Amino acid sequence: MPVGSRFDLTGRVALVTGASRGIGSAIAETLAEHGAQVALSSRKQADLDTEAERINVLYPEKTVAIAAHSGRPEDLGRLVKEVMGRFARIDILVNNAATNPYFGPVIGAELAAWDKTFEVNLRGLFVLTKLVYEASMEAHGGSIVNIASIGGLRPGLGLGVYNITKAGVIMFTRQLARELGGKVRVNAVAPGLIKTRFAEALWGNQEILDRVLAQNPMGRIGVPDEVAAAVLFLASDAASYVNGEVLVVDGGGGGEP
Ligand SMILES: NC(=O)c1ccc[n+]([C@@H]2O[C@H](COP(=O)([O-])OP(=O)(O)OC[C@H]3O[C@@H](n4cnc5c(N)ncnc54)[C@H](OP(=O)(O)O)[C@@H]3O)[C@@H](O)[C@H]2O)c1
């Protein structure tokens, strides 16, 4: 089969969390561009509707928008039920939603901030993955792509609690890839600093930005489309023998403050 056609997702159904803006919306658009039906999810229905309509203008009738809070298992249960009711299967799951309520040393974190970060970034990811596996992938197979971070691979200052959850996302990815035996491939993407609202406190601060750029051989930070392309590869048949892998997308180094 020509390699190019292995990126074709026609007939596949994808669920992308955190899809109303930033990296998640770029992923949703890229998967729709390659033929997938895409369910976009995040907390705010109005923002999701706007994003889904924007993508539908480019790729007609490719997206639906279903709000759900990643920290609430009941929301995630309803989300999977609605996607299954609509499409009867989920072939691709992109666990992208995450939060970071606290910036500072790990030892200074309040329990509430610690719990919130774990609730959304790690527990929510586990709950949704389990629901999608049991509803569809156990029977039909599939591909799961988890959005981690280079902060999950090595320590950096300020984002320690968040980084610990992302290290958990990476281990979750490797563990699940081993347990699911390839019928469901499980991979992760670990972005460096990407220009989104989430990371504005970093790239919007000239001192931090200069520090990051000084370590980066490409001399710039990334944009959401560059992460989306890596997700497309891992989600598609082009990555049919890639399993349990963590694909770093950081321009070749640096990225953390
Ligand atoms: N930007 C970077 O430099 C960078 C670097 C490494 C890794 N990452 C990772 O990339 C992913 C996307 O980040 P981003 O930079 O694109 O962030 P972003 O632009 O702030 O987008 C975050 C998305 O997640 C949704 N979201 C936030 N909290 C949620 C919750 N509790 N439940 C459901 N949805 C929620 C947001 O919508 P609502 O607010 O409407 O819910 C939004 O759609 C995250 O996993 C992040 O950790 C980002």
The ligand as a Tripos MOL2 file, in Angstrom:
@<TRIPOS>MOLECULE
LIG
   48    52     1     0     0
SMALL
NO_CHARGES

@<TRIPOS>ATOM
      1 N1          1.0840   24.5000   24.9640 N.am      1 LIG1
      2 C1          2.1750   23.8960   25.3690 C.2       1 LIG1
      3 O1          3.2770   24.4770   25.4160 O.2       1 LIG1
      4 C2          2.1180   22.4380   25.7690 C.ar      1 LIG1
      5 C3          3.3430   21.7810   25.9730 C.ar      1 LIG1
      6 C4          3.3210   20.4340   26.3350 C.ar      1 LIG1
      7 C5          2.1190   19.7760   26.4780 C.ar      1 LIG1
      8 N2          0.9540   20.4480   26.2860 N.ar      1 LIG1
      9 C6         -0.2820   19.6930   26.4370 C.3       1 LIG1
     10 O2         -1.0960   19.8580   25.2880 O.3       1 LIG1
     11 C7         -2.4700   19.6880   25.6280 C.3       1 LIG1
     12 C8         -3.2990   20.8390   25.0840 C.3       1 LIG1
     13 O3         -2.8140   22.0460   25.6320 O.3       1 LIG1
     14 P1         -3.0080   23.4520   24.8940 P.3       1 LIG1
     15 O4         -1.7020   24.1480   25.0350 O.co2     1 LIG1
     16 O5         -3.6190   23.2810   23.5540 O.co2     1 LIG1
     17 O6         -4.0560   24.1450   25.9030 O.3       1 LIG1
     18 P2         -5.2700   25.1870   25.6360 P.3       1 LIG1
     19 O7         -5.0550   25.9690   24.4080 O.co2     1 LIG1
     20 O8         -5.4500   25.9050   26.9280 O.co2     1 LIG1
     21 O9         -6.5110   24.2010   25.4250 O.3       1 LIG1
     22 C9         -6.9260   23.3730   26.4680 C.3       1 LIG1
     23 C10        -8.1780   22.6420   26.0440 C.3       1 LIG1
     24 O10        -8.5680   21.7500   27.0970 O.3       1 LIG1
     25 C11        -9.9040   22.0510   27.5090 C.3       1 LIG1
     26 N3         -9.9840   21.7830   28.9400 N.ar      1 LIG1
     27 C12        -9.3570   22.4130   29.9490 C.ar      1 LIG1
     28 N4         -9.7010   21.8750   31.1220 N.ar      1 LIG1
     29 C13       -10.5880   20.8760   30.8440 C.ar      1 LIG1
     30 C14       -11.3140   19.9500   31.6280 C.ar      1 LIG1
     31 N5        -11.2310   19.9490   32.9590 N.pl3     1 LIG1
     32 N6        -12.1400   19.0810   31.0010 N.ar      1 LIG1
     33 C15       -12.2650   19.0710   29.6610 C.ar      1 LIG1
     34 N7        -11.5940   19.9260   28.8630 N.ar      1 LIG1
     35 C16       -10.7670   20.8120   29.4520 C.ar      1 LIG1
     36 C17       -10.0970   23.5220   27.1250 C.3       1 LIG1
     37 O11       -11.4530   23.8840   26.9150 O.3       1 LIG1
     38 P3        -12.4460   24.3450   28.1190 P.3       1 LIG1
     39 O12       -11.6920   25.3900   28.8960 O.co2     1 LIG1
     40 O13       -13.6730   24.8380   27.4540 O.co2     1 LIG1
     41 O14       -12.7160   23.1040   28.8890 O.co2     1 LIG1
     42 C18        -9.3480   23.5630   25.8040 C.3       1 LIG1
     43 O15       -10.1540   23.0100   24.7790 O.3       1 LIG1
     44 C19        -2.4950   19.5340   27.1500 C.3       1 LIG1
     45 O16        -2.5100   18.1610   27.4840 O.3       1 LIG1
     46 C20        -1.1730   20.1470   27.5910 C.3       1 LIG1
     47 O17        -0.7370   19.6170   28.8150 O.3       1 LIG1
     48 C21         0.9250   21.7590   25.9290 C.ar      1 LIG1
@<TRIPOS>BOND
     1     1     2 1
     2     2     3 2
     3     2     4 1
     4     4     5 ar
     5     4    48 ar
     6     5     6 ar
     7     6     7 ar
     8     7     8 ar
     9     8     9 1
    10     8    48 ar
    11     9    10 1
    12     9    46 1
    13    10    11 1
    14    11    12 1
    15    11    44 1
    16    12    13 1
    17    13    14 1
    18    14    15 2
    19    14    16 1
    20    14    17 1
    21    17    18 1
    22    18    19 2
    23    18    20 1
    24    18    21 1
    25    21    22 1
    26    22    23 1
    27    23    24 1
    28    23    42 1
    29    24    25 1
    30    25    26 1
    31    25    36 1
    32    26    27 ar
    33    26    35 ar
    34    27    28 ar
    35    28    29 ar
    36    29    30 ar
    37    29    35 ar
    38    30    31 1
    39    30    32 ar
    40    32    33 ar
    41    33    34 ar
    42    34    35 ar
    43    36    37 1
    44    36    42 1
    45    37    38 1
    46    38    39 2
    47    38    40 1
    48    38    41 1
    49    42    43 1
    50    44    45 1
    51    44    46 1
    52    46    47 1
@<TRIPOS>SUBSTRUCTURE
     1 LIG1         1 GROUP 0 **** ****
